[in-house]
């Protein structure tokens, strides 16, 4: 909780803008590729993404995809299909393809947690989304 109080609003906004730019860039690139057309158009999900800033503080973002349109927003959705948690740098290395899914699930981060953790959303277990997520968020 102390970290949340110490994390200034402009730092939170910068973190959000960084992730928004990365995700927008990846999706824009993939929209131009025929092999991703069906995947992007069929992706219908609400995903909560907790960026682990300290051992006990997460900065929450949510990614909503529907009909080929994607939007990243600040905050945590009350209803979601999947929830993932990762340190910001680990999620960045995952997105740029440096860290594989296997690496993210098996290795630990600087806080002693797995680099990528996931849990069911309010709509149940959606493991198919977890498998689709790297195809959408990771650069080729």
C-alpha positions in Angstrom: 0.0 0.0 0.0 2.9 2.4 0.7 4.1 2.0 -2.9 0.6 2.9 -4.2 0.7 6.1 -2.2 4.2 6.9 -3.4 3.5 6.1 -7.1 2.5 9.5 -8.4 -0.3 10.0 -10.8 2.0 11.0 -13.6 4.1 7.8 -13.1 0.9 5.8 -13.3 -0.2 7.6 -16.5 3.3 7.1 -18.0 3.1 3.4 -17.3 -0.4 3.2 -18.8 0.7 5.2 -21.9 3.8 3.0 -22.4 1.8 -0.2 -22.4 -1.0 1.3 -24.5 1.6 2.3 -27.1 3.2 -1.1 -27.2 -0.1 -3.0 -27.5 -1.5 -0.6 -30.1 1.7 -1.0 -32.1 1.6 -4.8 -32.0 -2.0 -5.0 -32.9 -1.6 -2.4 -35.8 1.2 -4.5 -37.2 -0.7 -7.7 -37.0 -3.8 -6.2 -38.6 -1.7 -5.7 -41.7 -0.9 -9.4 -41.8 -3.4 -11.8 -43.5 -2.5 -14.7 -41.2 -3.8 -12.8 -38.1 -7.0 -11.4 -39.6 -9.3 -14.2 -38.3 -7.6 -14.4 -34.9 -8.0 -10.6 -34.3 -11.6 -10.4 -35.7 -12.7 -13.5 -33.6 -11.0 -12.4 -30.4 -13.8 -11.4 -28.0 -12.4 -11.0 -24.5 -12.1 -8.8 -21.4 -8.7 -9.3 -19.7 -7.6 -7.8 -16.4 -3.8 -7.2 -16.4 -2.1 -6.5 -13.1 1.3 -5.0 -13.4 3.2 -5.9 -10.2 5.0 -2.8 -9.0 6.0 -4.2 -5.5 5.3 -7.4 -3.5 1.8 -6.2 -2.7 0.8 -3.5 -5.2 -0.5 -4.1 -8.7 -1.3 -1.3 -11.2 -4.4 -2.6 -13.0 -5.1 -2.3 -16.7 -7.7 -4.0 -18.8 -7.7 -5.1 -22.4 -11.0 -5.4 -24.2 -11.1 -7.0 -27.7 -14.2 -7.4 -29.8 -14.8 -7.6 -33.6 -11.2 -6.8 -34.4 -11.1 -3.7 -32.2 -8.9 -3.5 -29.1 -8.9 -1.0 -26.2 -6.5 -0.8 -23.3 -7.8 1.1 -20.3 -6.7 1.8 -16.7 -8.4 0.0 -13.9 -9.8 -3.4 -13.2 -13.0 -4.7 -14.8 -15.6 -6.1 -12.5 -16.4 -8.8 -15.1 -13.5 -10.4 -17.0 -12.7 -13.5 -18.9 -9.1 -13.8 -17.7 -6.8 -12.2 -15.3 -3.0 -12.1 -15.6 -0.3 -10.7 -13.4 3.2 -9.8 -14.3 5.9 -7.3 -13.5 5.9 -4.5 -16.2 9.4 -5.4 -17.5 8.5 -9.1 -17.7 5.4 -8.3 -19.7 7.4 -6.1 -22.0 10.0 -8.8 -22.6 7.1 -11.2 -23.3 5.5 -8.8 -25.7 8.7 -8.2 -27.7 9.2 -12.0 -28.0 12.4 -12.1 -25.8 10.7 -14.2 -23.1 8.7 -17.3 -24.2 5.4 -18.4 -22.6 7.2 -21.3 -21.0 9.9 -19.0 -19.6 7.2 -16.6 -18.3 5.2 -19.4 -16.6 8.2 -21.3 -15.1 10.7 -18.6 -14.0 10.3 -16.2 -11.1 10.4 -12.4 -11.1 12.2 -10.1 -8.7 9.4 -10.4 -6.1 9.7 -14.2 -6.0 6.4 -14.8 -7.9 6.2 -16.5 -11.3 6.8 -14.0 -14.1 3.3 -14.7 -15.6 0.5 -15.7 -13.3 -3.1 -16.2 -14.5 -6.4 -17.0 -12.9 -9.9 -17.5 -14.1 -12.1 -14.5 -14.7 -15.6 -13.9 -13.4 -16.9 -15.8 -16.4 -15.0 -18.9 -15.5 -11.8 -20.6 -16.7 -10.9 -19.5 -20.2 -7.6 -21.3 -20.9 -8.2 -20.8 -24.6 -7.7 -17.1 -24.1 -4.5 -17.7 -22.3 -3.3 -19.6 -25.3 -4.5 -16.9 -27.8 -3.0 -14.0 -25.8 0.6 -14.6 -27.0 -0.5 -14.7 -30.6 -2.0 -11.3 -30.2 0.4 -9.5 -27.8 3.8 -10.9 -28.9 5.7 -9.5 -31.9 6.8 -12.0 -34.5 
